[in-house]
Amino acid sequence: MKALGIILAGGSSERLGKLTAERAVAAMPVCGCYRSLDFTLSNMSNSGVNKVAVITQYNPRSLQDHLSSSKWWDLGRKQGGLFVFSPYLSDSNSMWYQGTADSIYKNISFLLRSNEPYVIIGSGDSIYKMNYNDLIAAHERTKADITLVYRKHDEGNLQDYGVLEFDENGRLLDFEEKPLDPQSDNISMGIYIIHRTLLIKLLESTAAEGRYDLVKDIIIRYRRKLNIMGYRYDGYWRAINSVKAYYDINMDFLDRDLRYSFTMRYPYVESKPKDEPPAKFNLHAKAANSIMGSGCIINGVVRDSVLFRKVFTGENSRIHNSVVMEGCFIGNNCVVEHAILDKEVVLSDGQSIVGEPDDPVIIAKGSVI
């Protein structure tokens, strides 16, 4: 393969509140059986990128457990492999990563010991399906130093994203991070391809100057000096950058066509499997337009919702328009609507958890109500 992969999966997000109190954003559960990281990791493997580094930092335990075996993404190879890098303490290093560029620089030996001509850098908090070979072809065709992937944003707030401006040839003119007055509707997807030797040179230069950020200190700073080109992507893409975004992503997967494009159309999105029986629907249970994870036991009514592994719902309980994570127990005669229940939440009989469509209620992990 012409490229190696780096997935930045160390971020936390205050905007996700309780949901990321004990997990990195890249470990957020999606669509009943996946982690957010699985999508970028599967894109790498499915595109023939057989050497991938995942850089973690914030609350890495669940991610490291998830990545304990590389075989699920076909990365357990003699040539290549899956590498997980976290901050470490040594005589010369006693700090967390101070930025995205710093996180790669602190693991620069991964780049120095590799031979691939290109590096694909992606984020672990984005949900999309892409063939990176098309990106590499565009990068070579335009003779770019760096190619960044963008899309047109036709809904929501542009102030939540990096906004890009290009000239008539597709070369980057400006890159504004979360601007108050956006001058374009092109948003960065946080996916970049760059020549490996150039990346090493830029990282060494920025580190020597006490600069740490990939976007601000490399892409924006060098946008006039380097040939930085854009690659437009028109498929499904969403980033988990808020509670509402996370809720909407799971609701999006209730659309049959979208769900099938990820889970039933080759190449598939892969994840670490769990050995549990299929969901069980007892007498009088009803379900419509919902996703049920393995090991669920349903006694009530579930509609327009996503349930992860080993969720139990009692008799006459109703779950509508909600996300219920692994191991939750919902008693008899309960109502859960427009809500996100984190792992191992227990609702005793007769409880009601009701939010608003644009403001889902969050119940923290392990809560007993």
DANOR-V475356 format. One record per run of one state. SS is the DSSP state (A for helix, B for strand, O for the rest). FROM is the first residue (numbers start at 0). LEN is the number of residues. If there is no record, write none. Layout:
BEGIN
SS_FROM_LEN, SS_FROM_LEN
END
This chain:
BEGIN
O_0_2, B_2_6, O_8_5, A_13_7, O_20_4, A_24_3, O_27_1, B_28_2, O_30_3, B_33_2, A_35_11, O_46_4, B_50_5, O_55_5, A_60_6, O_66_4, A_70_3, O_73_7, B_80_5, O_85_14, A_99_6, O_105_2, A_107_5, O_112_5, B_117_6, O_123_2, B_125_3, O_128_3, A_131_10, O_141_4, B_145_7, O_152_5, A_157_3, O_160_1, B_161_5, O_166_4, B_170_7, O_177_8, B_185_10, A_195_13, O_208_5, A_213_7, O_220_7, B_227_5, O_232_4, B_236_3, O_239_3, A_242_10, O_252_3, A_255_8, O_263_16, B_279_2, O_281_4, B_285_3, O_288_2, B_290_2, O_292_4, B_296_2, O_298_2, B_300_3, O_303_2, B_305_2, O_307_4, B_311_2, O_313_4, B_317_3, O_320_2, B_322_2, O_324_4, B_328_2, O_330_4, B_334_3, O_337_1, B_338_3, O_341_4, B_345_2, O_347_4, B_351_3, O_354_1, B_355_1, O_356_2, B_358_1, O_359_1, B_360_3, O_363_4, B_367_1, O_368_1
END
